[in-house]
Amino acid sequence: MKNIIAALIFVGFLAGCGNQNQRFNMDVAVDVTVQNLTPGTVREVVTVTGDLLPAGSVTLTNEMAGEYYLQKNPATGALFKMGDRVKKGSVIIRLEDKAYRNSTDIEGERLNLEISEQEYEKQKALFEKGGVTQRELVNAERNLVSARKTYENAQINLDKMSIESPIDGVITSLPYYSQGVRVQQGGEMVSIMNYDRMILNVTLPAASFGKVKAGQTAFITSYSSVEDTVTGNISQLSPALDIATRSFKGRIAVQNREDLLRPGMFVNAGIVVEQSDSTLAVPPNVVLSQMGGKFVYVVDGETARKRIVQTGLENKDRIEIVDGLEAGEQVVVKGFETLRDGSKVKIEDEVK
C-alpha cells in the first residue's frame, strides 16, 4: 500500500513539472523571422529542359573550282573572320576563274537580250499596223523569251563565283585557305547561324496536356548563367500524346536579342500556364497542415497566432493565399517549427 501511494505521489510530481515546462515554453520568446505581406504575382509554371537550336543555320559550299579570295568585312575593314556578323546578301568569298568567266559571256548574253527586246517591240508595232504576220510576231516573242532565259542562266552561273550569305547571322565556321589558292568544287566555305532568335524543342508531361497552350510565355535560363533570363513563347504543340512515354512535343520560340544564350546550350524553360496578379503569397514551406486544413503563423504584437488559410496557385518559390490573410500582416517564415498558438515571439529579422 505504501508503495502505491509513493508511486502516485511521483506521478503527480512529474505532471506538475510538465505543466511548469509547458508554461515556461509559452512564456519564453521564440526568435522568428517574418515576412510583411504585400500583393505580388504568383505563377503556376511547367518546367522543361532542352537544347537550343538556331532559328537559321546554313553551310555554304563552292559550286565551281577557282582561285579563293576572302573578302573584307565593310563593318571592320578587315577580312571576314569567325564571329563576324553578316547581312543577307553580303559577299564573303569570291572565286576567280578567267576561262569560266569567259564561257559565261554575261555581256554577250545581255546584248543579245537587248536586241531581242528591240526586235520584239518593232514586230509588235508592225503587227498592229498590218505590216507583219502573227507568225512573225510569235517568232520574235519566242526569241525574246529564249534570250531572257539564256541571260538569266548566264547570271546564275556568274553568281557561283561569289559566295554570299543567304541570311542575317554570325559566321560560326570559316575554313582557312590562302588568298589566291585554287580550291576544288564542293568544299565547305563558310557556316552562318542566326541566333537572335532560337528554337527550343521540348517534351512535355501528360499532366500538362491542356494546360500548356500556344502563345504562353516561357522564361529561359541556362545552367551556366541562371541569373540571366530570356523570354520565349510556345509556338507549336503536338495534339497527340506519345503512348510509350505519356508525353507530347512542343516548340518554344526564344528571343535572344542580347545574345545571352548560344546554340547548343542545355537550358531550363519555365512555361507560365496560369498567373495571378496583385495577390498575397508566402513560401510554400511555411504553410502547415492539420486536420482542420492548412495554416500559417502570424505575429500579433509579441504573440504567434495560428491562422487558417486557403491556398491557390503554387510553384517552388511561392504559394498563393486566397483567403485567411491580409496585406500588411507579418507571417512567420523562420522559427515556426516550434510555435504553438499563443507562443511568445521575438522578431529577429524581416524579409520582403
ZADO-1210 file (C-alpha; in nm, 4 decimals, padded with zeros to 6 digits):
<atoms>
<atom x="00.0000" y="00.0000" z="00.0000" code="MET" pos="1"/>
<atom x="00.2844" y="00.2418" z="00.0888" code="LYS" pos="2"/>
<atom x="00.4478" y="00.1616" z="-00.2487" code="ASN" pos="3"/>
<atom x="00.1280" y="00.2522" z="-00.4374" code="ILE" pos="4"/>
<atom x="00.0932" y="00.5839" z="-00.2540" code="ILE" pos="5"/>
<atom x="00.4582" y="00.6688" z="-00.3266" code="ALA" pos="6"/>
<atom x="00.4110" y="00.5916" z="-00.6945" code="ALA" pos="7"/>
<atom x="00.1051" y="00.8166" z="-00.7155" code="LEU" pos="8"/>
<atom x="00.2945" y="01.0998" z="-00.5472" code="ILE" pos="9"/>
<atom x="00.5815" y="01.0600" z="-00.8011" code="PHE" pos="10"/>
<atom x="00.3427" y="01.0653" z="-01.0991" code="VAL" pos="11"/>
<atom x="00.1809" y="01.3776" z="-00.9606" code="GLY" pos="12"/>
<atom x="00.5217" y="01.5386" z="-00.9255" code="PHE" pos="13"/>
<atom x="00.6088" y="01.4622" z="-01.2911" code="LEU" pos="14"/>
<atom x="00.2751" y="01.6013" z="-01.4060" code="ALA" pos="15"/>
<atom x="00.3386" y="01.9172" z="-01.2120" code="GLY" pos="16"/>
<atom x="00.6830" y="01.9509" z="-01.3687" code="CYS" pos="17"/>
<atom x="00.5293" y="01.9012" z="-01.7160" code="GLY" pos="18"/>
<atom x="00.2806" y="02.1797" z="-01.6594" code="ASN" pos="19"/>
<atom x="00.5607" y="02.4066" z="-01.5368" code="GLN" pos="20"/>
<atom x="00.7675" y="02.3246" z="-01.8514" code="ASN" pos="21"/>
<atom x="00.4645" y="02.3971" z="-02.0698" code="GLN" pos="22"/>
<atom x="00.4105" y="02.7327" z="-01.9040" code="ARG" pos="23"/>
<atom x="00.7842" y="02.8001" z="-01.9381" code="PHE" pos="24"/>
<atom x="00.7732" y="02.7206" z="-02.3091" code="ASN" pos="25"/>
<atom x="00.4776" y="02.9558" z="-02.3571" code="MET" pos="26"/>
<atom x="00.6488" y="03.2355" z="-02.1665" code="ASP" pos="27"/>
<atom x="00.9939" y="03.2153" z="-02.3319" code="VAL" pos="28"/>
<atom x="01.0019" y="03.4218" z="-02.6535" code="ALA" pos="29"/>
<atom x="01.0959" y="03.2262" z="-02.9686" code="VAL" pos="30"/>
<atom x="01.3244" y="03.4020" z="-03.2168" code="ASP" pos="31"/>
<atom x="01.1483" y="03.4248" z="-03.5546" code="VAL" pos="32"/>
<atom x="01.1871" y="03.5812" z="-03.8966" code="THR" pos="33"/>
<atom x="00.8767" y="03.7341" z="-04.0539" code="VAL" pos="34"/>
<atom x="00.7620" y="03.8416" z="-04.3968" code="GLN" pos="35"/>
<atom x="00.5478" y="04.1511" z="-04.4378" code="ASN" pos="36"/>
<atom x="00.2698" y="04.0569" z="-04.6768" code="LEU" pos="37"/>
<atom x="00.2393" y="04.2715" z="-04.9877" code="THR" pos="38"/>
<atom x="00.0473" y="04.1976" z="-05.3091" code="PRO" pos="39"/>
<atom x="00.2503" y="04.0451" z="-05.5924" code="GLY" pos="40"/>
<atom x="00.2402" y="03.7977" z="-05.8786" code="THR" pos="41"/>
<atom x="00.2225" y="03.4199" z="-05.8493" code="VAL" pos="42"/>
<atom x="00.2692" y="03.1949" z="-06.1498" code="ARG" pos="43"/>
<atom x="00.1974" y="02.8268" z="-06.1999" code="GLU" pos="44"/>
<atom x="00.4881" y="02.7014" z="-06.4064" code="VAL" pos="45"/>
<atom x="00.5575" y="02.3838" z="-06.6046" code="VAL" pos="46"/>
<atom x="00.9330" y="02.3260" z="-06.6143" code="THR" pos="47"/>
<atom x="01.1079" y="02.1512" z="-06.9039" code="VAL" pos="48"/>
<atom x="01.4617" y="02.1291" z="-07.0395" code="THR" pos="49"/>
<atom x="01.6170" y="02.1044" z="-07.3826" code="GLY" pos="50"/>
<atom x="01.8933" y="02.2042" z="-07.6260" code="ASP" pos="51"/>
<atom x="01.8766" y="02.5374" z="-07.8073" code="LEU" pos="52"/>
<atom x="01.8841" y="02.5430" z="-08.1869" code="LEU" pos="53"/>
<atom x="01.9375" y="02.8500" z="-08.4079" code="PRO" pos="54"/>
<atom x="01.6370" y="02.9825" z="-08.5963" code="ALA" pos="55"/>
<atom x="01.8515" y="02.9921" z="-08.9114" code="GLY" pos="56"/>
<atom x="02.1629" y="02.7948" z="-08.9992" code="SER" pos="57"/>
<atom x="02.3428" y="02.7342" z="-09.3279" code="VAL" pos="58"/>
<atom x="02.6706" y="02.5853" z="-09.4515" code="THR" pos="59"/>
<atom x="02.7793" y="02.7090" z="-09.7934" code="LEU" pos="60"/>
<atom x="02.9940" y="02.5135" z="-10.0394" code="THR" pos="61"/>
<atom x="03.1506" y="02.6323" z="-10.3651" code="ASN" pos="62"/>
<atom x="02.9706" y="02.5269" z="-10.6820" code="GLU" pos="63"/>
<atom x="03.2761" y="02.5806" z="-10.9021" code="MET" pos="64"/>
<atom x="03.6520" y="02.5478" z="-10.8802" code="ALA" pos="65"/>
<atom x="03.8523" y="02.8665" z="-10.8749" code="GLY" pos="66"/>
<atom x="04.1042" y="03.0892" z="-10.7015" code="GLU" pos="67"/>
<atom x="03.9978" y="03.1686" z="-10.3446" code="TYR" pos="68"/>
<atom x="03.9714" y="03.5323" z="-10.2279" code="TYR" pos="69"/>
<atom x="03.8287" y="03.6070" z="-09.8820" code="LEU" pos="70"/>
<atom x="03.6564" y="03.9477" z="-09.8856" code="GLN" pos="71"/>
<atom x="03.6733" y="04.2395" z="-09.6430" code="LYS" pos="72"/>
<atom x="03.4010" y="04.2990" z="-09.3897" code="ASN" pos="73"/>
<atom x="03.2644" y="04.6503" z="-09.4586" code="PRO" pos="74"/>
<atom x="03.1888" y="04.6927" z="-09.0870" code="ALA" pos="75"/>
<atom x="03.5500" y="04.6326" z="-08.9751" code="THR" pos="76"/>
<atom x="03.7638" y="04.6978" z="-09.2822" code="GLY" pos="77"/>
<atom x="03.9419" y="04.3659" z="-09.2205" code="ALA" pos="78"/>
<atom x="03.8946" y="04.0276" z="-09.3827" code="LEU" pos="79"/>
<atom x="03.5919" y="03.8342" z="-09.2641" code="PHE" pos="80"/>
<atom x="03.6551" y="03.6062" z="-08.9657" code="LYS" pos="81"/>
<atom x="03.4633" y="03.3759" z="-08.7341" code="MET" pos="82"/>
<atom x="03.2347" y="03.5701" z="-08.5029" code="GLY" pos="83"/>
<atom x="03.1684" y="03.8477" z="-08.7550" code="ASP" pos="84"/>
<atom x="02.8079" y="03.9457" z="-08.8142" code="ARG" pos="85"/>
<atom x="02.6938" y="03.9400" z="-09.1758" code="VAL" pos="86"/>
<atom x="02.3883" y="04.0732" z="-09.3553" code="LYS" pos="87"/>
<atom x="02.1829" y="03.8787" z="-09.6043" code="LYS" pos="88"/>
<atom x="02.3498" y="03.9227" z="-09.9447" code="GLY" pos="89"/>
<atom x="02.6955" y="04.0017" z="-09.8039" code="SER" pos="90"/>
<atom x="02.9674" y="03.8589" z="-10.0323" code="VAL" pos="91"/>
<atom x="03.2095" y="03.6724" z="-09.8055" code="ILE" pos="92"/>
<atom x="03.4256" y="03.4901" z="-10.0620" code="ILE" pos="93"/>
<atom x="03.4928" y="03.5398" z="-10.4330" code="ARG" pos="94"/>
<atom x="03.6232" y="03.2702" z="-10.6667" code="LEU" pos="95"/>
<atom x="03.8087" y="03.3680" z="-10.9824" code="GLU" pos="96"/>
<atom x="03.8448" y="03.1584" z="-11.2985" code="ASP" pos="97"/>
<atom x="03.9029" y="03.3519" z="-11.6232" code="LYS" pos="98"/>
<atom x="03.8067" y="03.0615" z="-11.8508" code="ALA" pos="99"/>
<atom x="03.4826" y="03.0087" z="-11.6615" code="TYR" pos="100"/>
<atom x="03.4029" y="03.3821" z="-11.6718" code="ARG" pos="101"/>
<atom x="03.4678" y="03.3982" z="-12.0479" code="ASN" pos="102"/>
<atom x="03.2499" y="03.0916" z="-12.1155" code="SER" pos="103"/>
<atom x="02.9682" y="03.2501" z="-11.9220" code="THR" pos="104"/>
<atom x="02.9847" y="03.5597" z="-12.1500" code="ASP" pos="105"/>
<atom x="02.7379" y="03.7600" z="-11.9452" code="ILE" pos="106"/>
<atom x="02.7941" y="04.0753" z="-12.1530" code="GLU" pos="107"/>
<atom x="02.7251" y="03.8968" z="-12.4807" code="GLY" pos="108"/>
<atom x="02.4036" y="03.7472" z="-12.3428" code="GLU" pos="109"/>
<atom x="02.2959" y="04.0893" z="-12.2111" code="ARG" pos="110"/>
<atom x="02.3440" y="04.2459" z="-12.5570" code="LEU" pos="111"/>
<atom x="02.1548" y="03.9578" z="-12.7203" code="ASN" pos="112"/>
<atom x="01.8661" y="04.0169" z="-12.4776" code="LEU" pos="113"/>
<atom x="01.8557" y="04.3888" z="-12.5627" code="GLU" pos="114"/>
<atom x="01.8476" y="04.3135" z="-12.9372" code="ILE" pos="115"/>
<atom x="01.5684" y="04.0580" z="-12.8868" code="SER" pos="116"/>
<atom x="01.3659" y="04.3097" z="-12.6868" code="GLU" pos="117"/>
<atom x="01.4059" y="04.5756" z="-12.9546" code="GLN" pos="118"/>
<atom x="01.3141" y="04.3296" z="-13.2312" code="GLU" pos="119"/>
<atom x="01.0019" y="04.2173" z="-13.0461" code="TYR" pos="120"/>
<atom x="00.8871" y="04.5767" z="-12.9897" code="GLU" pos="121"/>
<atom x="00.9403" y="04.6512" z="-13.3605" code="LYS" pos="122"/>
<atom x="00.7467" y="04.3410" z="-13.4731" code="GLN" pos="123"/>
<atom x="00.4686" y="04.4234" z="-13.2296" code="LYS" pos="124"/>
<atom x="00.4321" y="04.7753" z="-13.3685" code="ALA" pos="125"/>
<atom x="00.4320" y="04.6460" z="-13.7279" code="LEU" pos="126"/>
<atom x="00.1744" y="04.3769" z="-13.6468" code="PHE" pos="127"/>
<atom x="-00.0638" y="04.6390" z="-13.5098" code="GLU" pos="128"/>
<atom x="-00.0373" y="04.8213" z="-13.8430" code="LYS" pos="129"/>
<atom x="-00.0698" y="04.5041" z="-14.0509" code="GLY" pos="130"/>
<atom x="00.2929" y="04.5113" z="-14.1618" code="GLY" pos="131"/>
<atom x="00.3840" y="04.1564" z="-14.0371" code="VAL" pos="132"/>
<atom x="00.2007" y="03.8333" z="-13.9814" code="THR" pos="133"/>
<atom x="00.1107" y="03.6930" z="-13.6422" code="GLN" pos="134"/>
<atom x="00.3586" y="03.4112" z="-13.7060" code="ARG" pos="135"/>
<atom x="00.6436" y="03.6655" z="-13.7380" code="GLU" pos="136"/>
<atom x="00.5317" y="03.8328" z="-13.4121" code="LEU" pos="137"/>
<atom x="00.5210" y="03.4977" z="-13.2295" code="VAL" pos="138"/>
<atom x="00.8710" y="03.4110" z="-13.3542" code="ASN" pos="139"/>
<atom x="01.0018" y="03.7437" z="-13.2250" code="ALA" pos="140"/>
<atom x="00.8384" y="03.6787" z="-12.8876" code="GLU" pos="141"/>
<atom x="00.9858" y="03.3255" z="-12.8732" code="ARG" pos="142"/>
<atom x="01.3324" y="03.4642" z="-12.9460" code="ASN" pos="143"/>
<atom x="01.2873" y="03.7202" z="-12.6675" code="LEU" pos="144"/>
<atom x="01.1856" y="03.4529" z="-12.4140" code="VAL" pos="145"/>
<atom x="01.4818" y="03.2368" z="-12.5135" code="SER" pos="146"/>
<atom x="01.7255" y="03.5300" z="-12.4901" code="ALA" pos="147"/>
<atom x="01.5918" y="03.6252" z="-12.1462" code="ARG" pos="148"/>
<atom x="01.6349" y="03.2704" z="-12.0112" code="LYS" pos="149"/>
<atom x="01.9829" y="03.2419" z="-12.1612" code="THR" pos="150"/>
<atom x="02.0813" y="03.5680" z="-11.9922" code="TYR" pos="151"/>
<atom x="01.9325" y="03.4541" z="-11.6586" code="GLU" pos="152"/>
<atom x="02.1249" y="03.1258" z="-11.6769" code="ASN" pos="153"/>
<atom x="02.4459" y="03.3145" z="-11.7511" code="ALA" pos="154"/>
<atom x="02.3807" y="03.5349" z="-11.4466" code="GLN" pos="155"/>
<atom x="02.3194" y="03.2252" z="-11.2312" code="ILE" pos="156"/>
<atom x="02.6492" y="03.0761" z="-11.3476" code="ASN" pos="157"/>
<atom x="02.8331" y="03.4016" z="-11.2834" code="LEU" pos="158"/>
<atom x="02.6828" y="03.4238" z="-10.9338" code="ASP" pos="159"/>
<atom x="02.8543" y="03.0947" z="-10.8496" code="LYS" pos="160"/>
<atom x="03.1796" y="03.2918" z="-10.8394" code="MET" pos="161"/>
<atom x="03.0534" y="03.4834" z="-10.5331" code="SER" pos="162"/>
<atom x="02.9701" y="03.3113" z="-10.2056" code="ILE" pos="163"/>
<atom x="02.7219" y="03.5340" z="-10.0244" code="GLU" pos="164"/>
<atom x="02.5185" y="03.4919" z="-09.7087" code="SER" pos="165"/>
<atom x="02.1532" y="03.3966" z="-09.7677" code="PRO" pos="166"/>
<atom x="02.0602" y="03.5063" z="-09.4117" code="ILE" pos="167"/>
<atom x="02.1451" y="03.7638" z="-09.1476" code="ASP" pos="168"/>
<atom x="02.3682" y="03.5956" z="-08.8923" code="GLY" pos="169"/>
<atom x="02.7106" y="03.5284" z="-08.7470" code="VAL" pos="170"/>
<atom x="02.9982" y="03.3364" z="-08.9073" code="ILE" pos="171"/>
<atom x="03.0470" y="03.0228" z="-08.6965" code="THR" pos="172"/>
<atom x="03.2885" y="02.8328" z="-08.9211" code="SER" pos="173"/>
<atom x="03.5380" y="02.9598" z="-09.1794" code="LEU" pos="174"/>
<atom x="03.7907" y="02.7013" z="-09.3041" code="PRO" pos="175"/>
<atom x="04.1282" y="02.8574" z="-09.3775" code="TYR" pos="176"/>
<atom x="04.2585" y="02.8946" z="-09.7322" code="TYR" pos="177"/>
<atom x="04.5441" y="03.1158" z="-09.8509" code="SER" pos="178"/>
<atom x="04.4402" y="03.4064" z="-10.0708" code="GLN" pos="179"/>
<atom x="04.4650" y="03.3122" z="-10.4390" code="GLY" pos="180"/>
<atom x="04.4955" y="02.9367" z="-10.3815" code="VAL" pos="181"/>
<atom x="04.2836" y="02.7239" z="-10.6155" code="ARG" pos="182"/>
<atom x="04.0029" y="02.5340" z="-10.4420" code="VAL" pos="183"/>
<atom x="03.8109" y="02.2437" z="-10.5869" code="GLN" pos="184"/>
<atom x="03.4361" y="02.2373" z="-10.6328" code="GLN" pos="185"/>
<atom x="03.2204" y="02.1179" z="-10.3398" code="GLY" pos="186"/>
<atom x="03.4392" y="02.2253" z="-10.0461" code="GLY" pos="187"/>
<atom x="03.2949" y="02.3792" z="-09.7304" code="GLU" pos="188"/>
<atom x="03.3473" y="02.7561" z="-09.7488" code="MET" pos="189"/>
<atom x="03.1581" y="02.9110" z="-09.4539" code="VAL" pos="190"/>
<atom x="02.8874" y="02.8364" z="-09.1960" code="SER" pos="191"/>
<atom x="02.6470" y="03.1043" z="-09.0712" code="ILE" pos="192"/>
<atom x="02.3940" y="03.0997" z="-08.7875" code="MET" pos="193"/>
<atom x="02.1206" y="03.3386" z="-08.6855" code="ASN" pos="194"/>
<atom x="02.0729" y="03.3079" z="-08.3093" code="TYR" pos="195"/>
<atom x="01.8947" y="03.6383" z="-08.2471" code="ASP" pos="196"/>
<atom x="01.6001" y="03.4022" z="-08.2492" code="ARG" pos="197"/>
<atom x="01.6295" y="03.0394" z="-08.1441" code="MET" pos="198"/>
<atom x="01.4178" y="02.7278" z="-08.1195" code="ILE" pos="199"/>
<atom x="01.3797" y="02.5036" z="-07.8155" code="LEU" pos="200"/>
<atom x="01.2231" y="02.1638" z="-07.8834" code="ASN" pos="201"/>
<atom x="01.0754" y="02.0251" z="-07.5610" code="VAL" pos="202"/>
<atom x="00.8982" y="01.7148" z="-07.4349" code="THR" pos="203"/>
<atom x="00.6070" y="01.7955" z="-07.2037" code="LEU" pos="204"/>
<atom x="00.4499" y="01.5645" z="-06.9432" code="PRO" pos="205"/>
<atom x="00.0997" y="01.4340" z="-06.9972" code="ALA" pos="206"/>
<atom x="-00.0157" y="01.6118" z="-06.6781" code="ALA" pos="207"/>
<atom x="00.0367" y="01.9469" z="-06.8526" code="SER" pos="208"/>
<atom x="-00.1720" y="01.8498" z="-07.1575" code="PHE" pos="209"/>
<atom x="-00.4450" y="02.1136" z="-07.1856" code="GLY" pos="210"/>
<atom x="-00.2617" y="02.3494" z="-06.9521" code="LYS" pos="211"/>
<atom x="00.0216" y="02.4358" z="-07.1890" code="VAL" pos="212"/>
<atom x="-00.1133" y="02.6318" z="-07.4865" code="LYS" pos="213"/>
<atom x="00.0288" y="02.8098" z="-07.7905" code="ALA" pos="214"/>
<atom x="00.1267" y="03.1678" z="-07.7170" code="GLY" pos="215"/>
<atom x="00.2052" y="03.1167" z="-07.3482" code="GLN" pos="216"/>
<atom x="00.5179" y="03.2835" z="-07.2117" code="THR" pos="217"/>
<atom x="00.8269" y="03.0828" z="-07.1195" code="ALA" pos="218"/>
<atom x="01.1266" y="03.2048" z="-06.9207" code="PHE" pos="219"/>
<atom x="01.4540" y="03.0532" z="-07.0422" code="ILE" pos="220"/>
<atom x="01.7681" y="03.0211" z="-06.8284" code="THR" pos="221"/>
<atom x="02.0923" y="02.8380" z="-06.8923" code="SER" pos="222"/>
<atom x="02.2604" y="02.6273" z="-06.6251" code="TYR" pos="223"/>
<atom x="02.5834" y="02.8194" z="-06.6771" code="SER" pos="224"/>
<atom x="02.4172" y="03.1549" z="-06.6034" code="SER" pos="225"/>
<atom x="02.0972" y="03.1092" z="-06.4036" code="VAL" pos="226"/>
<atom x="02.0642" y="03.4814" z="-06.3315" code="GLU" pos="227"/>
<atom x="02.0196" y="03.5741" z="-06.6996" code="ASP" pos="228"/>
<atom x="01.6637" y="03.5136" z="-06.8161" code="THR" pos="229"/>
<atom x="01.5407" y="03.5283" z="-07.1760" code="VAL" pos="230"/>
<atom x="01.1760" y="03.5337" z="-07.2800" code="THR" pos="231"/>
<atom x="01.0142" y="03.2941" z="-07.5251" code="GLY" pos="232"/>
<atom x="00.6686" y="03.1807" z="-07.6352" code="ASN" pos="233"/>
<atom x="00.5085" y="02.8467" z="-07.7130" code="ILE" pos="234"/>
<atom x="00.4951" y="02.8445" z="-08.0935" code="SER" pos="235"/>
<atom x="00.3888" y="02.4863" z="-08.1675" code="GLN" pos="236"/>
<atom x="00.2303" y="02.1963" z="-07.9791" code="LEU" pos="237"/>
<atom x="00.1594" y="01.8402" z="-08.0818" code="SER" pos="238"/>
<atom x="-00.2099" y="01.7499" z="-08.0430" code="PRO" pos="239"/>
<atom x="-00.1261" y="01.3870" z="-07.9597" code="ALA" pos="240"/>
<atom x="00.0334" y="01.2082" z="-07.6644" code="LEU" pos="241"/>
<atom x="00.3116" y="00.9538" z="-07.7129" code="ASP" pos="242"/>
<atom x="00.1673" y="00.6273" z="-07.5816" code="ILE" pos="243"/>
<atom x="00.5043" y="00.4871" z="-07.4710" code="ALA" pos="244"/>
<atom x="00.6281" y="00.7923" z="-07.2784" code="THR" pos="245"/>
<atom x="00.2967" y="00.9618" z="-07.1881" code="ARG" pos="246"/>
<atom x="00.4338" y="01.2897" z="-07.3130" code="SER" pos="247"/>
<atom x="00.3854" y="01.5270" z="-07.6035" code="PHE" pos="248"/>
<atom x="00.6089" y="01.7513" z="-07.8137" code="LYS" pos="249"/>
<atom x="00.6279" y="02.1292" z="-07.8106" code="GLY" pos="250"/>
<atom x="00.8383" y="02.4056" z="-07.9560" code="ARG" pos="251"/>
<atom x="00.9360" y="02.7342" z="-07.7937" code="ILE" pos="252"/>
<atom x="01.0433" y="03.0385" z="-07.9977" code="ALA" pos="253"/>
<atom x="01.3134" y="03.2184" z="-07.7993" code="VAL" pos="254"/>
<atom x="01.4050" y="03.5857" z="-07.8381" code="GLN" pos="255"/>
<atom x="01.7801" y="03.6281" z="-07.7819" code="ASN" pos="256"/>
<atom x="01.8369" y="03.9927" z="-07.8753" code="ARG" pos="257"/>
<atom x="02.1080" y="04.0487" z="-07.6129" code="GLU" pos="258"/>
<atom x="02.2948" y="03.7305" z="-07.7135" code="ASP" pos="259"/>
<atom x="02.2758" y="03.5863" z="-07.3610" code="LEU" pos="260"/>
<atom x="02.2263" y="03.2354" z="-07.4997" code="LEU" pos="261"/>
<atom x="02.4110" y="03.0350" z="-07.7636" code="ARG" pos="262"/>
<atom x="02.3085" y="02.7483" z="-07.9934" code="PRO" pos="263"/>
<atom x="02.3744" y="02.4101" z="-07.8361" code="GLY" pos="264"/>
<atom x="02.3226" y="02.5262" z="-07.4770" code="MET" pos="265"/>
<atom x="02.1247" y="02.2982" z="-07.2458" code="PHE" pos="266"/>
<atom x="01.8615" y="02.5236" z="-07.0888" code="VAL" pos="267"/>
<atom x="01.5707" y="02.5273" z="-06.8479" code="ASN" pos="268"/>
<atom x="01.2319" y="02.6628" z="-06.9583" code="ALA" pos="269"/>
<atom x="00.9570" y="02.7653" z="-06.7191" code="GLY" pos="270"/>
<atom x="00.6252" y="02.7829" z="-06.9067" code="ILE" pos="271"/>
<atom x="00.3689" y="03.0074" z="-06.7360" code="VAL" pos="272"/>
<atom x="00.0368" y="02.8195" z="-06.7594" code="VAL" pos="273"/>
<atom x="-00.1565" y="03.0360" z="-06.5114" code="GLU" pos="274"/>
<atom x="-00.0905" y="03.3633" z="-06.3321" code="GLN" pos="275"/>
<atom x="-00.2482" y="03.5651" z="-06.0503" code="SER" pos="276"/>
<atom x="-00.1597" y="03.9316" z="-06.0163" code="ASP" pos="277"/>
<atom x="-00.1908" y="04.1559" z="-05.7089" code="SER" pos="278"/>
<atom x="-00.2276" y="03.8560" z="-05.4793" code="THR" pos="279"/>
<atom x="-00.0733" y="03.7600" z="-05.1446" code="LEU" pos="280"/>
<atom x="00.1821" y="03.4789" z="-05.1354" code="ALA" pos="281"/>
<atom x="00.4236" y="03.3123" z="-04.8930" code="VAL" pos="282"/>
<atom x="00.6996" y="03.0490" z="-04.9218" code="PRO" pos="283"/>
<atom x="00.5392" y="02.7030" z="-04.9592" code="PRO" pos="284"/>
<atom x="00.7243" y="02.5533" z="-04.6596" code="ASN" pos="285"/>
<atom x="00.5583" y="02.7895" z="-04.4077" code="VAL" pos="286"/>
<atom x="00.2117" y="02.6573" z="-04.4928" code="VAL" pos="287"/>
<atom x="00.1470" y="02.3747" z="-04.2452" code="LEU" pos="288"/>
<atom x="-00.1318" y="02.1165" z="-04.2368" code="SER" pos="289"/>
<atom x="-00.3643" y="01.9907" z="-03.9661" code="GLN" pos="290"/>
<atom x="-00.6970" y="01.8096" z="-03.9512" code="MET" pos="291"/>
<atom x="-00.8846" y="02.1356" z="-03.9950" code="GLY" pos="292"/>
<atom x="-00.6905" y="02.2365" z="-04.3044" code="GLY" pos="293"/>
<atom x="-00.3857" y="02.4486" z="-04.3808" code="LYS" pos="294"/>
<atom x="-00.2477" y="02.7204" z="-04.1541" code="PHE" pos="295"/>
<atom x="00.0380" y="02.9639" z="-04.1024" code="VAL" pos="296"/>
<atom x="00.1639" y="03.1570" z="-03.8019" code="TYR" pos="297"/>
<atom x="00.1265" y="03.5338" z="-03.7947" code="VAL" pos="298"/>
<atom x="00.2729" y="03.7716" z="-03.5374" code="VAL" pos="299"/>
<atom x="00.0238" y="03.9733" z="-03.3333" code="ASP" pos="300"/>
<atom x="00.2237" y="04.2068" z="-03.1123" code="GLY" pos="301"/>
<atom x="00.4617" y="03.9688" z="-02.9361" code="GLU" pos="302"/>
<atom x="00.2456" y="03.6611" z="-02.9827" code="THR" pos="303"/>
<atom x="00.2230" y="03.3974" z="-03.2549" code="ALA" pos="304"/>
<atom x="-00.1281" y="03.3226" z="-03.3788" code="ARG" pos="305"/>
<atom x="-00.2327" y="03.0245" z="-03.5854" code="LYS" pos="306"/>
<atom x="-00.4253" y="03.1377" z="-03.8924" code="ARG" pos="307"/>
<atom x="-00.6287" y="02.9003" z="-04.1102" code="ILE" pos="308"/>
<atom x="-00.5722" y="02.9794" z="-04.4802" code="VAL" pos="309"/>
<atom x="-00.6900" y="02.8719" z="-04.8228" code="GLN" pos="310"/>
<atom x="-00.4277" y="02.8415" z="-05.0960" code="THR" pos="311"/>
<atom x="-00.4313" y="02.8771" z="-05.4737" code="GLY" pos="312"/>
<atom x="-00.1551" y="02.8718" z="-05.7334" code="LEU" pos="313"/>
<atom x="00.1755" y="02.7244" z="-05.6244" code="GLU" pos="314"/>
<atom x="00.5298" y="02.6991" z="-05.7557" code="ASN" pos="315"/>
<atom x="00.8618" y="02.6069" z="-05.5975" code="LYS" pos="316"/>
<atom x="00.9086" y="02.9567" z="-05.4534" code="ASP" pos="317"/>
<atom x="00.5634" y="03.0910" z="-05.3676" code="ARG" pos="318"/>
<atom x="00.2141" y="02.9737" z="-05.2827" code="ILE" pos="319"/>
<atom x="-00.0889" y="03.1967" z="-05.3260" code="GLU" pos="320"/>
<atom x="-00.3034" y="03.2737" z="-05.0220" code="ILE" pos="321"/>
<atom x="-00.6589" y="03.3293" z="-05.1457" code="VAL" pos="322"/>
<atom x="-00.8191" y="03.3620" z="-04.8017" code="ASP" pos="323"/>
<atom x="-00.7160" y="03.3956" z="-04.4376" code="GLY" pos="324"/>
<atom x="-00.4538" y="03.6697" z="-04.4555" code="LEU" pos="325"/>
<atom x="-00.4495" y="04.0399" z="-04.5293" code="GLU" pos="326"/>
<atom x="-00.1870" y="04.2722" z="-04.6751" code="ALA" pos="327"/>
<atom x="00.0424" y="04.4162" z="-04.4081" code="GLY" pos="328"/>
<atom x="00.0300" y="04.1163" z="-04.1744" code="GLU" pos="329"/>
<atom x="00.3540" y="03.9528" z="-04.0612" code="GLN" pos="330"/>
<atom x="00.3863" y="03.5824" z="-04.1442" code="VAL" pos="331"/>
<atom x="00.6494" y="03.3741" z="-03.9651" code="VAL" pos="332"/>
<atom x="00.8863" y="03.2289" z="-04.2264" code="VAL" pos="333"/>
<atom x="01.1638" y="03.1045" z="-03.9946" code="LYS" pos="334"/>
<atom x="01.1321" y="02.9612" z="-03.6448" code="GLY" pos="335"/>
<atom x="00.7723" y="02.8445" z="-03.6935" code="PHE" pos="336"/>
<atom x="00.8603" y="02.4787" z="-03.6315" code="GLU" pos="337"/>
<atom x="00.8389" y="02.5089" z="-03.2503" code="THR" pos="338"/>
<atom x="00.5477" y="02.7526" z="-03.2333" code="LEU" pos="339"/>
<atom x="00.2005" y="02.6963" z="-03.0987" code="ARG" pos="340"/>
<atom x="-00.0980" y="02.9244" z="-03.0968" code="ASP" pos="341"/>
<atom x="-00.0201" y="03.1860" z="-02.8314" code="GLY" pos="342"/>
<atom x="00.3580" y="03.1345" z="-02.8209" code="SER" pos="343"/>
<atom x="00.5654" y="03.4391" z="-02.7324" code="LYS" pos="344"/>
<atom x="00.7906" y="03.5502" z="-03.0166" code="VAL" pos="345"/>
<atom x="01.0755" y="03.7912" z="-03.0767" code="LYS" pos="346"/>
<atom x="01.1274" y="03.9170" z="-03.4309" code="ILE" pos="347"/>
<atom x="01.4901" y="03.8766" z="-03.5311" code="GLU" pos="348"/>
<atom x="01.4614" y="03.9717" z="-03.8954" code="ASP" pos="349"/>
<atom x="01.2128" y="04.0755" z="-04.1636" code="GLU" pos="350"/>
<atom x="01.2199" y="03.9647" z="-04.5249" code="VAL" pos="351"/>
<atom x="01.0443" y="04.1160" z="-04.8227" code="LYS" pos="352"/>
</atoms>
